Amino acid sequence: MDRPRSTEEALRVVEAFDALPLKRRTEIFRTLSPAAKETLLGAVSRPGDLTRGLSEEEMYYTIKVLGEESAPHLVAATTGRQLRRLLDLELWKKDMFDPWASAKWLELIAKTSEEKILQFVQTCDPELLVTSLHPFVTVFTRNPDIDLTEERDTLPWFTLDDLFFVKFRIPSSEDVIKGFLETVFGWNPHYYMGLMEQLARGVPTEHQEMAAKWRRARLSEHGFPDFDDAMQVYQYLHKSAVALTPPEMPPPPAEDREPTGVLDYPLKLINEDDLLKKSLDLIDDADERDRLAAELAHLGNKVMVADARDPGSMEDLRRSLQKVGGYINLALEDMCGDQVEQAVDVLRANHMEMLFRRGFSLILDLRKDAQKLVRESEGGVDNLGHPLAGLLHGLFQKRPIFALNVVDGREPRDFQGIDDLNSIRQYMDRQAIEERWEPI
């Protein structure tokens, strides 16, 4: 029976795509939406060729946008480093191991293939593997002084070597864990015995602490510092510390550049109307865009730590990156007005963290003026009336917010541009206070 024409056409498209040079295939793959990436990986003959070009951060973001249950081809095509990044973020809630997240990911990996199970085992720190399996099994060892046939009645029924016997604690996870153990045993019986010995000892706290230590070290390399270091992003920075023009330096030779994976997602979360986005759109050099995207990603990670947000939460990731983009945009608008070309020079001349700090410093300047106004007024903030009192309450928070809800009912948000600050300054004008004052 002939295939439908649409299917024939789809096969020809896939064959033509597979015949393209790797660089071109990677370029096309990079431009696709997460859903289109998932669909394409399910059709091409060498999906790993495409995903190897994605950074660990980009792969994580792509999978999380879709939802891991809706991204089986993406999960299957993760490299070892990409998978480890997923585990570092998904198996923990802040610094606490999450056994329910572990159960979900063990099932997802088991559904993929035996090869993926082995990649998981080989990618995990040994301590994390023990920590991941421990909530679901109790491992017993036989007594060598008693005949096995006599002892079997007192031992769990599942064993692969007649040395270690496994009791499954959670019936719904039994088949998944059995599949894991059987795959590991078939791959390397000696490794399996070492794993069983660790599980039989029943000391998960020590393993969890060590697994958390290795995780913190890896996250630090990706811009998740400890809290004290992360707080440096909120240090005041004077305008004079920001360079206006990039230095005249030739680019390093191609062979001296460290290869970096594709990293696009921070650029996609910036407000389309912002000066920052308009400036980034004028930067054609791929290396320069990748540098800026990497700095934005790492800065977003720092802000998540400083604001005590969850690195494994997509919503917290979006909020942090939007905050980063807003503060940088604020700094650019303050220095460049609406001059996009000038803003491009400022972006090229500075690390993104410098511009973030400058944007935050403009908010601090406004807060300082607002505090002076309150000191000179009778009755404190609330006596300034509506809407100024509500706006200043938002500004005076430890992490200042633009309290739009008191003006027009919109949700409060982080500051995004110079107009946000100017609107509050207009309300702070003494004549405006008298004209617009309303009791709160």
BELDAHU-V592381 format. One record per residue. N is the residue number from 0. RES is the residue in one small letter. SS is DSSP state (h for helix, s for strand, l for the rest). PHI is phi in radians with two decimals (none if undefined). PSI is psi in degrees with one decimal (NA if undefined). Layout:
n = <N & N>
res = <RES & RES>
ss = <SS & SS>
phi = <PHI & PHI>
psi = <PSI & PSI>
This chain:
n = <0 & 1 & 2 & 3 & 4 & 5 & 6 & 7 & 8 & 9 & 10 & 11 & 12 & 13 & 14 & 15 & 16 & 17 & 18 & 19 & 20 & 21 & 22 & 23 & 24 & 25 & 26 & 27 & 28 & 29 & 30 & 31 & 32 & 33 & 34 & 35 & 36 & 37 & 38 & 39 & 40 & 41 & 42 & 43 & 44 & 45 & 46 & 47 & 48 & 49 & 50 & 51 & 52 & 53 & 54 & 55 & 56 & 57 & 58 & 59 & 60 & 61 & 62 & 63 & 64 & 65 & 66 & 67 & 68 & 69 & 70 & 71 & 72 & 73 & 74 & 75 & 76 & 77 & 78 & 79 & 80 & 81 & 82 & 83 & 84 & 85 & 86 & 87 & 88 & 89 & 90 & 91 & 92 & 93 & 94 & 95 & 96 & 97 & 98 & 99 & 100 & 101 & 102 & 103 & 104 & 105 & 106 & 107 & 108 & 109 & 110 & 111 & 112 & 113 & 114 & 115 & 116 & 117 & 118 & 119 & 120 & 121 & 122 & 123 & 124 & 125 & 126 & 127 & 128 & 129 & 130 & 131 & 132 & 133 & 134 & 135 & 136 & 137 & 138 & 139 & 140 & 141 & 142 & 143 & 144 & 145 & 146 & 147 & 148 & 149 & 150 & 151 & 152 & 153 & 154 & 155 & 156 & 157 & 158 & 159 & 160 & 161 & 162 & 163 & 164 & 165 & 166 & 167 & 168 & 169 & 170 & 171 & 172 & 173 & 174 & 175 & 176 & 177 & 178 & 179 & 180 & 181 & 182 & 183 & 184 & 185 & 186 & 187 & 188 & 189 & 190 & 191 & 192 & 193 & 194 & 195 & 196 & 197 & 198 & 199 & 200 & 201 & 202 & 203 & 204 & 205 & 206 & 207 & 208 & 209 & 210 & 211 & 212 & 213 & 214 & 215 & 216 & 217 & 218 & 219 & 220 & 221 & 222 & 223 & 224 & 225 & 226 & 227 & 228 & 229 & 230 & 231 & 232 & 233 & 234 & 235 & 236 & 237 & 238 & 239 & 240 & 241 & 242 & 243 & 244 & 245 & 246 & 247 & 248 & 249 & 250 & 251 & 252 & 253 & 254 & 255 & 256 & 257 & 258 & 259 & 260 & 261 & 262 & 263 & 264 & 265 & 266 & 267 & 268 & 269 & 270 & 271 & 272 & 273 & 274 & 275 & 276 & 277 & 278 & 279 & 280 & 281 & 282 & 283 & 284 & 285 & 286 & 287 & 288 & 289 & 290 & 291 & 292 & 293 & 294 & 295 & 296 & 297 & 298 & 299 & 300 & 301 & 302 & 303 & 304 & 305 & 306 & 307 & 308 & 309 & 310 & 311 & 312 & 313 & 314 & 315 & 316 & 317 & 318 & 319 & 320 & 321 & 322 & 323 & 324 & 325 & 326 & 327 & 328 & 329 & 330 & 331 & 332 & 333 & 334 & 335 & 336 & 337 & 338 & 339 & 340 & 341 & 342 & 343 & 344 & 345 & 346 & 347 & 348 & 349 & 350 & 351 & 352 & 353 & 354 & 355 & 356 & 357 & 358 & 359 & 360 & 361 & 362 & 363 & 364 & 365 & 366 & 367 & 368 & 369 & 370 & 371 & 372 & 373 & 374 & 375 & 376 & 377 & 378 & 379 & 380 & 381 & 382 & 383 & 384 & 385 & 386 & 387 & 388 & 389 & 390 & 391 & 392 & 393 & 394 & 395 & 396 & 397 & 398 & 399 & 400 & 401 & 402 & 403 & 404 & 405 & 406 & 407 & 408 & 409 & 410 & 411 & 412 & 413 & 414 & 415 & 416 & 417 & 418 & 419 & 420 & 421 & 422 & 423 & 424 & 425 & 426 & 427 & 428 & 429 & 430 & 431 & 432 & 433 & 434 & 435 & 436 & 437 & 438 & 439>
res = <m & d & r & p & r & s & t & e & e & a & l & r & v & v & e & a & f & d & a & l & p & l & k & r & r & t & e & i & f & r & t & l & s & p & a & a & k & e & t & l & l & g & a & v & s & r & p & g & d & l & t & r & g & l & s & e & e & e & m & y & y & t & i & k & v & l & g & e & e & s & a & p & h & l & v & a & a & t & t & g & r & q & l & r & r & l & l & d & l & e & l & w & k & k & d & m & f & d & p & w & a & s & a & k & w & l & e & l & i & a & k & t & s & e & e & k & i & l & q & f & v & q & t & c & d & p & e & l & l & v & t & s & l & h & p & f & v & t & v & f & t & r & n & p & d & i & d & l & t & e & e & r & d & t & l & p & w & f & t & l & d & d & l & f & f & v & k & f & r & i & p & s & s & e & d & v & i & k & g & f & l & e & t & v & f & g & w & n & p & h & y & y & m & g & l & m & e & q & l & a & r & g & v & p & t & e & h & q & e & m & a & a & k & w & r & r & a & r & l & s & e & h & g & f & p & d & f & d & d & a & m & q & v & y & q & y & l & h & k & s & a & v & a & l & t & p & p & e & m & p & p & p & p & a & e & d & r & e & p & t & g & v & l & d & y & p & l & k & l & i & n & e & d & d & l & l & k & k & s & l & d & l & i & d & d & a & d & e & r & d & r & l & a & a & e & l & a & h & l & g & n & k & v & m & v & a & d & a & r & d & p & g & s & m & e & d & l & r & r & s & l & q & k & v & g & g & y & i & n & l & a & l & e & d & m & c & g & d & q & v & e & q & a & v & d & v & l & r & a & n & h & m & e & m & l & f & r & r & g & f & s & l & i & l & d & l & r & k & d & a & q & k & l & v & r & e & s & e & g & g & v & d & n & l & g & h & p & l & a & g & l & l & h & g & l & f & q & k & r & p & i & f & a & l & n & v & v & d & g & r & e & p & r & d & f & q & g & i & d & d & l & n & s & i & r & q & y & m & d & r & q & a & i & e & e & r & w & e & p & i>
ss = <l & l & l & l & h & h & h & h & h & h & h & h & h & h & h & h & h & h & l & l & l & h & h & h & h & h & h & h & h & h & h & l & l & h & h & h & h & h & h & h & h & l & l & l & l & l & h & h & h & h & h & l & l & s & l & h & h & h & h & h & h & h & h & h & h & h & l & h & h & h & l & h & h & h & h & h & l & l & l & h & h & h & h & h & h & h & h & h & h & h & l & s & s & l & l & s & s & l & h & h & h & h & h & h & h & h & h & h & h & h & h & h & l & h & h & h & h & h & h & h & h & h & h & l & l & h & h & h & h & h & h & h & h & h & l & l & s & s & s & s & s & l & l & l & l & l & l & h & h & h & h & h & h & h & l & l & l & s & s & l & l & l & l & s & s & s & s & s & l & l & h & h & h & h & h & h & h & h & h & h & h & h & h & h & h & h & h & l & h & h & h & h & h & h & h & h & h & h & h & h & h & l & l & h & h & h & h & h & h & h & h & h & h & h & h & h & h & h & h & h & h & l & l & l & l & l & h & h & h & h & h & h & h & h & l & l & l & l & h & h & h & l & l & l & l & l & l & l & l & l & l & l & l & h & h & h & l & l & l & l & l & s & l & l & h & h & h & h & l & l & l & l & l & l & h & h & h & h & h & h & h & l & l & l & l & h & h & h & h & h & h & h & h & h & h & h & h & h & h & h & h & h & h & h & h & h & l & l & l & l & l & l & l & h & h & h & h & h & h & h & h & h & h & h & h & h & h & h & h & h & h & h & h & h & h & h & l & l & l & h & h & h & h & h & h & h & h & h & h & l & l & h & h & h & h & h & h & h & h & h & h & h & h & h & h & h & h & h & h & h & h & h & h & h & h & h & l & l & l & l & h & h & h & h & l & s & l & h & h & h & h & h & h & h & h & l & l & l & l & l & l & s & l & h & h & h & l & l & l & l & l & l & s & l & l & l & l & h & h & h & h & h & h & h & h & h & h & h & l & h & h & h & h & h & h & h & l & s & l & l>
phi = <none & -1.23 & -1.26 & -1.04 & -1.02 & -1.06 & -1.19 & -1.05 & -1.15 & -1.09 & -1.10 & -1.14 & -1.10 & -1.12 & -1.08 & -1.13 & -1.12 & -1.08 & -1.42 & -1.24 & -1.04 & -0.99 & -1.02 & -1.20 & -1.07 & -1.15 & -1.06 & -1.13 & -1.02 & -1.09 & -1.43 & -1.37 & -1.23 & -0.94 & -1.14 & -1.20 & -1.07 & -1.07 & -1.11 & -1.13 & -1.08 & -1.33 & -1.95 & -1.36 & -1.45 & -2.29 & -1.07 & -1.08 & -1.05 & -1.41 & -1.32 & -1.10 & -1.43 & -1.61 & -1.19 & -1.07 & -1.16 & -1.14 & -1.13 & -1.07 & -1.08 & -1.08 & -1.17 & -1.26 & -1.08 & -1.30 & 1.65 & -1.03 & -1.18 & -1.69 & -2.25 & -1.11 & -1.25 & -1.15 & -1.06 & -1.10 & -1.63 & -1.14 & -1.34 & -1.03 & -1.17 & -1.14 & -1.13 & -1.09 & -1.07 & -0.99 & -1.14 & -1.08 & -1.66 & -1.53 & -1.54 & -2.31 & -1.95 & 1.01 & -1.82 & -1.85 & -1.16 & -1.95 & -1.12 & -1.26 & -1.15 & -1.08 & -1.06 & -1.09 & -1.29 & -1.08 & -1.19 & -1.05 & -1.22 & -1.10 & -1.22 & -1.32 & -3.10 & -1.12 & -1.07 & -1.22 & -1.04 & -1.18 & -1.09 & -1.03 & -1.11 & -1.32 & -1.45 & -1.10 & -1.11 & -0.93 & -1.16 & -1.23 & -1.08 & -1.12 & -1.08 & -1.22 & -1.51 & -0.98 & -1.12 & -1.93 & -2.43 & -2.13 & -1.88 & -1.98 & -1.93 & -1.32 & -1.52 & -1.14 & -1.51 & -2.06 & -1.06 & -1.05 & -1.10 & -1.37 & -1.51 & -0.98 & -1.12 & -1.77 & -1.92 & -1.03 & -1.38 & -1.54 & -2.66 & -1.93 & -2.41 & 1.05 & -2.01 & -2.01 & -2.11 & -1.97 & -1.83 & -1.59 & -1.34 & -2.09 & -0.94 & -1.18 & -1.77 & -1.05 & -1.11 & -1.11 & -1.18 & -1.02 & -1.06 & -1.07 & -1.11 & -1.15 & -1.16 & -1.12 & -1.10 & -1.16 & -1.33 & -2.72 & -1.02 & -1.20 & -1.11 & -1.03 & -1.15 & -1.14 & -1.12 & -1.12 & -1.11 & -1.13 & -1.16 & -1.19 & -1.24 & 1.13 & -2.13 & -1.15 & -1.08 & -1.10 & -1.14 & -1.12 & -1.10 & -1.23 & -1.07 & -1.14 & -1.11 & -1.11 & -1.09 & -1.04 & -1.12 & -1.20 & -1.10 & -1.06 & -1.17 & -1.84 & 1.53 & -1.87 & -1.36 & -1.26 & -1.05 & -1.09 & -1.18 & -1.11 & -1.15 & -1.13 & -1.18 & -1.81 & -1.43 & -1.13 & -2.36 & -1.31 & -1.02 & -1.17 & -1.42 & -1.66 & -1.31 & -1.74 & -2.33 & -1.27 & -1.20 & -1.43 & -2.32 & -1.21 & -1.14 & -1.14 & -0.97 & -0.95 & -1.26 & -1.60 & -1.42 & -1.30 & -1.16 & -2.18 & -1.29 & -1.08 & -2.47 & -1.95 & -1.08 & -1.09 & -1.25 & -1.40 & -1.72 & -1.55 & -1.01 & -1.04 & -1.53 & -1.30 & -1.05 & -1.03 & -1.14 & -1.07 & -1.23 & -1.07 & -1.15 & -1.55 & -1.60 & -1.59 & -1.15 & -1.09 & -1.12 & -1.16 & -1.12 & -1.15 & -1.08 & -1.11 & -1.11 & -1.13 & -1.16 & -1.11 & -1.10 & -1.17 & -1.17 & -1.04 & -1.13 & -1.08 & -1.12 & -1.06 & -1.17 & -1.12 & -1.62 & 1.00 & -1.69 & -1.57 & -1.04 & -1.59 & -1.71 & -1.14 & -1.13 & -1.15 & -1.10 & -1.08 & -1.08 & -1.17 & -1.21 & -1.19 & -1.15 & -1.02 & -1.08 & -1.14 & -1.18 & -1.15 & -1.08 & -1.04 & -1.10 & -1.12 & -1.13 & -1.14 & -1.55 & -2.04 & 1.10 & -1.93 & -1.47 & -1.16 & -1.07 & -1.15 & -1.11 & -1.03 & -1.07 & -1.13 & -1.07 & -1.22 & -1.59 & -2.33 & -1.25 & -1.03 & -1.14 & -1.08 & -1.21 & -1.05 & -1.11 & -1.15 & -1.06 & -1.12 & -1.14 & -1.11 & -1.16 & -1.11 & -1.06 & -1.11 & -1.11 & -1.09 & -1.14 & -1.18 & -1.13 & -1.12 & -1.04 & -1.14 & -1.09 & -1.48 & -1.82 & -1.54 & 1.60 & 1.37 & -1.05 & -1.12 & -1.30 & -1.33 & 1.38 & -1.56 & -1.71 & -1.06 & -1.03 & -1.14 & -1.10 & -1.27 & -1.03 & -1.15 & -1.16 & -1.47 & -1.13 & -0.97 & -1.96 & -0.97 & -2.26 & -1.61 & -1.44 & -1.09 & -1.06 & -1.46 & -1.74 & -2.39 & 1.47 & -1.27 & -1.16 & -1.02 & -2.65 & -1.26 & -1.17 & -2.10 & -2.95 & -1.13 & -1.10 & -1.08 & -1.20 & -1.11 & -1.13 & -1.21 & -1.05 & -1.09 & -1.20 & -1.37 & -1.03 & -1.07 & -1.14 & -1.13 & -1.04 & -1.17 & -1.31 & -1.81 & -1.02 & -2.39 & -1.14 & -1.77>
psi = <133.0 & 143.9 & 153.9 & 149.2 & -38.9 & -37.4 & -42.2 & -42.4 & -40.3 & -41.1 & -39.6 & -38.2 & -44.9 & -42.8 & -41.4 & -39.1 & -45.2 & -26.5 & -11.2 & 155.5 & 151.0 & -42.1 & -42.9 & -40.0 & -40.9 & -41.1 & -43.9 & -46.5 & -37.9 & -33.7 & -10.4 & 155.9 & 162.3 & -42.3 & -39.8 & -35.3 & -44.9 & -44.9 & -44.2 & -41.1 & -29.9 & -8.8 & -31.1 & 162.8 & -24.7 & 72.4 & -32.7 & -28.2 & -34.8 & -42.2 & -23.6 & -22.9 & -5.7 & 141.0 & 163.9 & -39.5 & -42.9 & -40.2 & -42.1 & -47.1 & -43.5 & -44.3 & -41.1 & -31.0 & -42.8 & -32.8 & 127.2 & -32.4 & -24.0 & 8.3 & 50.5 & -35.5 & -36.2 & -45.6 & -43.3 & -31.0 & 5.3 & 142.2 & 171.8 & -43.3 & -39.6 & -41.4 & -41.6 & -37.4 & -44.6 & -46.6 & -39.2 & -31.8 & -32.2 & -30.5 & 3.3 & 145.2 & 102.6 & -116.0 & 9.8 & 132.3 & 137.8 & 101.0 & -29.0 & -36.9 & -36.4 & -43.7 & -42.9 & -45.8 & -32.8 & -39.9 & -43.4 & -43.0 & -40.8 & -34.7 & -20.2 & -63.0 & 163.6 & -34.2 & -37.3 & -36.6 & -45.0 & -36.3 & -42.0 & -47.4 & -42.6 & -24.0 & -36.3 & 145.2 & 143.0 & -37.2 & -35.4 & -37.2 & -44.6 & -43.4 & -37.3 & -37.4 & -27.4 & -39.9 & -14.2 & -7.7 & 152.0 & 126.0 & 129.1 & 148.6 & 146.1 & 156.4 & 114.7 & -15.7 & -3.6 & 137.7 & 136.4 & -39.1 & -30.7 & -32.1 & -17.3 & -35.3 & -20.2 & -1.7 & 154.4 & 159.0 & -24.1 & 121.5 & 147.7 & -12.2 & 5.2 & 17.3 & -44.0 & 132.7 & 132.6 & 128.4 & 127.7 & 122.2 & -34.1 & 108.3 & -37.1 & -19.8 & 0.9 & -48.9 & -38.7 & -48.0 & -38.8 & -44.4 & -40.4 & -50.6 & -40.7 & -38.2 & -43.8 & -42.3 & -42.1 & -31.2 & -47.3 & 94.8 & -33.7 & -40.8 & -41.5 & -43.8 & -37.4 & -39.5 & -44.6 & -37.1 & -41.5 & -43.1 & -34.2 & -26.9 & -26.4 & 46.6 & 61.4 & -27.7 & -44.0 & -43.6 & -41.6 & -41.6 & -41.0 & -39.6 & -40.1 & -35.6 & -47.6 & -38.8 & -46.3 & -38.5 & -42.5 & -41.8 & -34.7 & -36.4 & -21.9 & 25.3 & 15.8 & 80.5 & 179.9 & 169.3 & -43.7 & -41.9 & -38.8 & -32.8 & -13.5 & -20.3 & -15.5 & 20.7 & 143.0 & 141.4 & 124.4 & 152.5 & -32.8 & -16.1 & -8.6 & 124.5 & 144.9 & -23.3 & 142.7 & 149.3 & 151.5 & 94.1 & 132.6 & 148.2 & 148.9 & 151.4 & 146.8 & -36.8 & -16.1 & -9.0 & 136.1 & 130.0 & 134.0 & 146.0 & 163.2 & 134.4 & 97.0 & -24.0 & -33.3 & -33.0 & -24.7 & -13.8 & 6.1 & 139.4 & 127.6 & -30.5 & -5.5 & 150.9 & -35.1 & -47.7 & -43.0 & -36.0 & -44.3 & -35.1 & -19.3 & -7.2 & 109.4 & -24.6 & 119.6 & -40.1 & -39.7 & -42.9 & -39.7 & -37.5 & -47.7 & -41.6 & -41.4 & -40.5 & -39.0 & -42.4 & -48.0 & -35.5 & -40.2 & -37.9 & -42.1 & -42.8 & -37.0 & -41.2 & -47.2 & -33.3 & 7.5 & 41.7 & 167.6 & 117.0 & -23.0 & 4.6 & 123.2 & -36.6 & -42.3 & -36.3 & -46.8 & -46.4 & -40.6 & -43.6 & -34.9 & -34.9 & -44.5 & -48.7 & -39.4 & -43.7 & -39.9 & -40.3 & -39.6 & -45.5 & -43.4 & -43.8 & -36.3 & -38.6 & -30.5 & -5.7 & -123.5 & 19.5 & 99.7 & -42.5 & -39.9 & -38.8 & -36.0 & -43.9 & -41.5 & -41.1 & -43.3 & -24.2 & -11.1 & 151.4 & 145.1 & -31.1 & -35.4 & -43.9 & -36.5 & -47.8 & -37.2 & -41.8 & -43.4 & -35.1 & -33.5 & -36.2 & -40.2 & -38.4 & -43.8 & -42.2 & -38.3 & -43.7 & -37.4 & -38.8 & -36.6 & -42.5 & -42.3 & -41.4 & -34.0 & -5.6 & 153.9 & 139.1 & 3.2 & -169.4 & -45.8 & -25.1 & -8.7 & -11.1 & 179.3 & 137.2 & -1.6 & -40.4 & -44.1 & -40.0 & -40.7 & -34.0 & -41.0 & -41.3 & -32.1 & -2.4 & 158.4 & -41.8 & 97.1 & 143.1 & 156.6 & 104.6 & 70.0 & -22.2 & -27.9 & -11.0 & -52.5 & 13.3 & -3.9 & 163.5 & 139.1 & 150.2 & 172.5 & 156.4 & 139.4 & -17.5 & 173.9 & -27.7 & -32.2 & -44.6 & -42.1 & -35.0 & -37.9 & -40.4 & -37.0 & -40.8 & -25.9 & -14.0 & 131.0 & -37.5 & -39.1 & -37.5 & -44.8 & -38.6 & -34.9 & -1.1 & 130.7 & 145.0 & 149.3 & NA>
